[in-house]
Every structure is written in C-alpha cells, then in structure tokens.
Amino acid sequence: MKNTLKEKLAQGAKPIGTFFELGSASVIEALGRTGLDFVILDNEHGPFEAESSRDFARAAELVGLTAIARVREVSRPAILKLLDVGVQGLIIPDVHTVEQVQEIVDYAKYFPVGKRGFCPSRKDGWGFDAMAQQSVPDQMAYWNEQVLVIPQCETVGALENIETIVNMEGVDGIFIGPFDLSISMGIPGQFDHPDFVFSLERVQKACKDAGKFCMIFAGNPAAVAERFQQGYDSVAYGLDAAVLAAAYKANVADIRSKI
C-alpha cells in the first residue's frame, strides 16, 4: 500500500495530522472525515501497544488516513511489531545519540540499509498481496521506500547531533517535540527564548540541507498556521482528546450564553 503521507510531503502539500490517544477504532474513522492527512498512534504516552495499533492502522486505511506510530522505546520488538502490523512510519522519541539512530534504522529498514527481520505479516497480506509475490530483494526495497523513519528532536543530545542524524541513510525526516526540547534545554515552555528559536531554525536548516522533511507539534490552529508559515513541511495538531474537549467546551459555553 502506497504511503500517501510520503507522497504529500514530496508534493509540498503541507499535510496535517494529530496524535491519537483515545484508543478506539471508531475515533480513527471519525478523524478520517475531518480532512486530516495522518494520525500518530501514540504508543509512548497512549495506553495501547502493537496489538491495538493493528486495529487502528486498519481503521486508518479504511478512511484514507496514513497511520504512523510513535514507539514506546528504542528496541527491536517495539519497532518491528508496529511495522509488521501495518503502520507506515515511526516517530522515535527520546533520541540522544547518533548510535541510537543507527540502531533505529537497523530495526526499521531492510538490507542493505538496515537489518530488519523479514517475515510475512499483516503489512503484506501475510504473503498474499501483489507486492509479496515479488522477489525478496524487491520486497525489501519497496518497504524501505514506503516506511518513514522519523527520529524526534526533543533532547539536547539530538539537537547537538542533528546535522549528522538527518544525513544518515534510512532517516526520512525529523519530528520536533517543542515541549520536551525546551525542557531538555533548561528553558521549559519558553518557546520565544532566543536559544530555543535558534534551535528550531538549526533543525529546519539541517533538514533542508539534507533534503529531508521537518515536522513539528502545535497545540492550536493559529500555531499550526504559524508553523507552516515558518516553513515546516508538516504539523501535528494537538491530540484527539484535547481537541475533542476544547470543541465541546467552546460549544457548550456558546450554548449557555444563548439560553
């Protein structure tokens, strides 16, 4: 299955996504009616793991959303299982070193880029999809092309190594986590601090120079628009529970003001 998020990024289409934490396939189906381009299945902060993520990925496919997952940790099972159940990309949190990123690539990409284990799974119809009828080298090349590996820049360690990280083979782009990055820098939540602003510009420049995309989180619609104006390729807007609560809160307040 083609990775439509990757296609939209290549086209400069400014894809918008959201973090998914509510844990229901019905929520994914509803999000597919909103105009969003992708959902991030949050296996780090969310209450679910690979088995549930399989059903969420299936729901996303049903409504034309690209399902990517934020993994719970840098480990072979955490990465391999999510890819085998059918997510089309991985966001990797808590990255500090170049060595960690190489480990991530080894787990997520097939030979010759990485060392991912080969096994028929839901991603290829357990060996019955058309792509699974191709040679093993052709299958590996296809999945290496389709699966997005996206380390997060949310630590000082990742920031200090960003030029090396983004130029590594197998790394497709970078996702900036502004809250944790500011905390790691010792200026929590000070998003206008000159050092923080410079850091974001540094990451953007590194991505642009390497020909890779740069994504970032934003918590409200105005911030999403501002990030696109600043040149980010894609923005993750909030998380499903928070957006739902904010919408109901605003609507209920509006109703009460009229009765």
C-alpha positions in Angstrom: 0.0 0.0 0.0 1.3 3.4 -1.0 2.3 5.8 1.8 0.2 8.8 0.9 1.8 10.9 3.6 5.2 10.4 2.0 3.6 11.4 -1.4 2.1 14.5 0.1 5.4 15.6 1.7 7.1 15.1 -1.6 4.5 17.3 -3.3 4.8 20.0 -0.7 1.2 19.6 0.2 1.6 20.6 3.9 0.0 17.5 5.5 -1.7 17.9 8.8 -2.1 15.2 11.4 -2.9 14.6 15.0 -1.9 12.5 17.9 -4.3 9.6 18.7 -4.7 8.6 22.3 -8.4 7.8 22.8 -7.9 4.2 21.9 -10.9 3.5 19.7 -11.0 2.5 16.0 -14.3 4.5 15.8 -12.3 7.6 16.7 -9.9 6.9 13.8 -12.9 6.5 11.4 -14.3 9.8 12.6 -10.9 11.5 12.2 -11.0 10.3 8.6 -13.9 12.6 8.0 -12.1 15.7 9.1 -9.7 16.4 6.3 -6.7 15.3 8.3 -3.9 13.5 6.4 -2.4 11.3 9.0 -2.7 10.1 12.6 0.1 9.3 15.1 -0.7 6.3 17.1 0.9 7.2 20.4 2.4 4.1 21.8 4.7 6.2 24.1 2.1 8.2 26.0 -1.1 6.4 24.9 -2.4 3.3 26.7 -2.0 0.8 23.9 0.7 -1.2 22.1 1.1 -3.2 18.9 -2.0 -5.4 19.0 -4.4 -2.5 19.4 -2.3 -0.4 16.9 -3.0 -3.1 14.3 -6.7 -2.4 14.5 -6.2 1.4 14.5 -4.0 1.0 11.4 -6.8 -1.0 9.7 -9.3 1.7 10.6 -7.0 4.4 9.2 -6.7 2.5 5.9 -10.4 2.3 5.7 -10.8 6.1 5.7 -7.7 7.1 3.8 -5.5 8.3 6.6 -1.9 7.4 6.9 -1.2 5.7 10.2 2.2 6.3 11.7 3.2 5.4 15.3 5.2 6.9 18.0 7.1 4.0 19.5 7.3 3.4 23.3 11.1 2.9 23.2 14.1 2.2 21.1 14.0 -1.6 20.9 13.7 -4.3 18.2 10.3 -5.6 19.4 8.8 -2.1 19.8 9.8 -1.1 16.3 9.4 -4.4 14.4 5.9 -5.3 15.7 4.4 -1.9 14.8 5.8 -2.1 11.2 4.6 -5.7 10.8 1.0 -4.8 11.9 0.9 -2.2 9.1 1.8 1.3 10.3 3.5 3.2 7.6 6.0 5.2 9.6 7.6 5.6 13.0 8.3 8.6 15.2 11.0 7.7 17.6 11.1 9.6 21.0 13.9 10.2 23.4 16.7 10.1 20.9 20.1 11.3 22.2 22.9 9.9 20.1 23.9 9.0 16.6 24.3 5.4 17.7 20.7 5.3 18.8 19.6 6.5 15.4 21.7 3.8 13.7 20.0 1.2 16.0 16.6 2.5 15.0 17.5 2.3 11.3 18.8 -1.2 11.7 15.5 -2.3 13.3 13.2 -0.4 10.8 14.8 -0.8 7.4 15.6 -3.9 5.5 19.0 -4.9 4.0 21.0 -3.2 2.6 20.0 -0.1 4.6 19.3 -1.8 7.9 18.8 -5.2 9.5 15.1 -5.6 9.8 13.8 -9.1 10.2 11.9 -10.4 7.2 8.5 -12.1 7.8 5.1 -12.2 6.0 2.7 -10.2 8.2 -0.4 -8.0 8.0 1.6 -5.3 6.1 1.7 -7.6 3.0 -1.4 -9.7 3.4 0.7 -12.5 5.1 2.5 -13.1 1.8 -0.6 -12.9 -0.5 -0.6 -9.3 -1.6 0.7 -8.5 -5.0 4.0 -7.0 -3.7 4.6 -10.2 -1.7 4.8 -12.1 -5.0 7.9 -10.2 -6.0 11.4 -11.3 -5.2 12.6 -10.8 -1.6 15.1 -8.1 -2.6 12.3 -6.2 -4.5 10.0 -6.5 -1.4 12.7 -5.2 0.9 13.4 -2.3 -1.5 9.7 -1.4 -1.6 9.2 -1.3 2.1 12.4 0.6 2.7 11.0 3.2 0.3 7.5 3.2 1.8 8.2 3.2 5.6 9.1 6.5 7.1 11.7 6.6 9.9 11.4 9.9 11.8 13.6 10.5 14.9 12.3 13.1 17.3 14.5 16.1 18.1 13.4 16.6 21.7 16.6 16.4 23.6 19.8 18.4 23.7 21.7 15.3 22.6 19.6 15.0 19.4 20.0 18.8 18.8 23.7 18.7 19.1 23.9 15.8 16.6 21.1 16.9 14.3 23.3 17.5 11.2 24.7 14.0 11.4 21.4 12.4 12.3 19.4 13.9 9.4 22.1 12.9 6.9 22.0 9.3 7.9 20.8 6.7 5.3 17.4 5.4 6.4 16.4 8.6 8.2 13.5 10.2 6.3 12.8 13.3 8.3 12.8 14.8 11.8 9.9 15.5 14.2 10.4 18.3 16.7 8.9 17.9 20.1 8.9 21.5 21.3 7.9 20.9 24.9 10.4 18.2 25.7 13.1 20.0 23.7 12.6 23.2 25.7 12.7 21.2 29.0 15.9 19.4 27.9 17.4 22.9 27.2 16.5 24.1 30.7 14.0 26.6 29.4 10.7 24.7 29.8 7.9 26.2 27.8 9.9 29.3 26.8 9.2 29.0 23.1 10.1 32.6 22.4 13.5 32.3 24.1 16.3 33.2 21.6 18.1 29.9 22.2 15.0 27.9 21.6 14.1 29.8 18.4 17.7 29.4 17.2 17.5 25.7 17.9 14.3 25.3 15.8 16.0 27.2 13.0 19.0 24.9 13.2 16.9 21.8 12.9 15.0 23.2 9.9 18.2 24.2 8.2 19.7 20.8 8.8 16.7 19.1 7.3 16.6 21.4 4.3 20.3 21.0 3.6 19.9 17.2 3.7 16.8 17.1 1.5 14.7 15.7 4.4 11.3 16.9 5.7 10.8 18.6 9.1 7.7 18.1 11.2 6.6 19.8 14.4 3.8 19.7 17.0 1.5 22.6 17.5 -1.3 22.8 20.1 -3.9 25.1 18.4 -5.0 26.1 14.9 -3.2 29.5 15.0 0.0 27.8 16.0 -0.4 25.3 13.2 -0.7 28.0 10.6 2.3 29.9 12.1 4.5 26.8 11.9 3.6 26.3 8.2 4.4 30.0 7.6 7.8 29.4 9.2 8.5 26.7 6.6 7.7 23.4 8.3 6.7 20.7 5.9 4.1 19.1 8.2 2.4 19.8 11.5 0.8 17.5 14.1 -2.1 19.4 15.5 -2.8 18.6 19.2 -4.1 15.3 20.3 -7.6 13.8 19.8 -8.8 14.0 23.4 -7.7 17.6 23.9 -9.2 18.8 20.6 -12.4 17.0 21.4 -12.6 18.5 24.9 -11.8 22.0 23.6 -14.5 21.8 20.9 -17.2 20.6 23.4 -16.1 23.3 26.0 -16.4 26.1 23.4 -19.7 24.8 22.1 -21.2 24.3 25.5 -20.1 27.8 26.5 -21.7 29.2 23.4 -24.9 27.4 24.0 -25.1 28.5 27.7 -24.5 32.1 26.6 -27.7 31.9 24.5 -30.1 30.4 26.9 
